[in-house]
Amino acid sequence: MRYPTFWKNLEIVAGLEKLATTEDAKTAAEAQALLAQFCDETFQLLKSAGEPITQPLMGMRDSARITGEKLAAAPEVTAELLQKLATAEYVDDLLEEQLEKLSGAEYDAARAVQLLGREYAVHLMRGFFA
């Protein structure tokens, strides 16, 4: 994934997060479902590169600097985000292994946890470009 595509995805996530908190229950529910799906797809695209997620993410962060984007995160904040993201990726790997062994309600529950973790990971990714 290239930086412009990734940035566009992060903007879509921000919009969906805003819609998910609206007072209209139907709109909020639809936005939450789309947010989960979009975060899942974004996370999976970065993960499919065959290397830790932090590597392509840092590459895109360097691309942001080249294009003149200002990055507000201090080095210590970036280090904390990297650590949290690596942990989220590790937990996601464990969940993927477990999902292969589960079925029915257990699968659905584990998949829901995985989607929440992926949404959290994308939230962390947004922090790299804040």
C-alpha positions in Angstrom: 0.0 0.0 0.0 1.3 3.4 -0.9 1.1 6.5 1.3 -1.6 8.4 -0.6 -3.9 5.4 -0.5 -3.2 4.8 3.2 -3.8 8.4 4.0 -7.1 8.3 2.2 -8.1 5.2 4.2 -7.2 6.9 7.4 -9.5 9.8 6.4 -12.3 7.4 5.7 -11.8 5.8 9.1 -12.0 9.2 10.8 -15.3 10.0 9.0 -16.7 6.6 9.9 -15.7 7.1 13.5 -17.6 10.4 13.6 -20.7 8.8 12.0 -20.5 5.9 14.5 -21.0 8.4 17.4 -24.0 10.2 15.9 -27.3 10.3 17.8 -29.2 8.5 15.0 -29.0 4.9 16.1 -29.5 3.4 12.6 -26.7 5.6 11.1 -24.4 4.9 14.0 -24.9 1.1 13.7 -24.3 1.1 10.0 -21.2 3.3 10.4 -19.8 1.0 13.2 -20.3 -2.0 10.9 -18.5 -0.2 8.0 -15.8 1.0 10.4 -15.1 -2.5 11.6 -15.0 -3.8 8.0 -12.8 -1.0 6.7 -10.3 -1.3 9.6 -10.2 -5.0 9.1 -9.4 -4.6 5.4 -6.8 -1.8 6.1 -5.0 -3.9 8.7 -5.1 -7.0 6.5 -3.5 -5.1 3.6 -0.6 -3.9 5.8 -0.2 -7.3 7.4 -0.2 -9.1 4.0 3.2 -7.5 3.1 4.9 -10.4 4.9 6.8 -8.3 7.4 5.9 -6.7 10.7 3.3 -3.9 10.3 5.6 -1.4 11.8 8.0 -1.6 8.8 5.6 -0.5 6.0 4.0 2.0 8.4 7.4 3.7 9.1 8.1 3.7 5.4 4.8 5.6 4.8 5.6 7.9 7.6 8.9 8.8 5.8 6.8 9.3 2.7 4.6 11.8 4.6 7.7 13.7 5.5 8.9 13.8 1.9 5.5 15.1 0.8 5.7 17.9 3.3 3.2 16.6 5.8 3.9 17.8 9.4 4.1 15.1 12.0 3.4 16.2 15.5 4.2 13.0 17.4 7.4 13.3 19.4 9.9 10.4 19.2 8.9 9.0 22.6 5.2 9.0 21.5 6.1 7.3 18.3 8.1 4.7 20.2 5.1 4.0 22.4 2.8 3.8 19.4 5.2 1.3 17.8 5.2 -0.9 20.9 1.4 -0.9 21.2 1.0 -1.6 17.5 3.5 -4.5 17.7 1.5 -5.9 20.6 -1.8 -5.5 18.7 -0.2 -7.4 15.7 1.0 -10.2 18.0 -2.5 -10.6 19.6 -4.0 -10.6 16.1 -1.6 -13.4 15.1 -2.7 -15.4 18.1 -6.3 -14.9 17.3 -5.8 -15.9 13.7 -4.3 -19.2 14.9 -7.3 -19.8 17.2 -9.9 -18.9 14.6 -8.7 -21.8 12.5 -9.6 -24.1 15.4 -13.0 -22.6 16.3 -16.5 -22.8 14.9 -20.0 -21.5 15.7 -20.5 -19.0 18.5 -16.9 -19.4 19.7 -15.6 -18.4 16.2 -18.0 -15.4 16.2 -16.8 -14.2 19.6 -13.1 -14.5 18.7 -13.7 -12.8 15.4 -15.4 -9.9 17.2 -12.4 -9.5 19.5 -10.1 -9.6 16.4 -12.1 -6.9 14.7 -11.9 -4.7 17.8 -8.2 -5.2 18.0 -7.8 -4.3 14.3 -9.9 -1.2 14.8 -7.6 -0.3 17.7 -4.5 -0.9 15.6 -5.8 1.4 12.9 -6.5 4.0 15.5 -2.8 3.6 16.6 -1.7 4.0 13.0 -3.5 7.3 12.8 -1.4 8.5 15.7 1.7 8.1 13.6 0.4 10.8 11.2 -1.2 13.1 13.8 
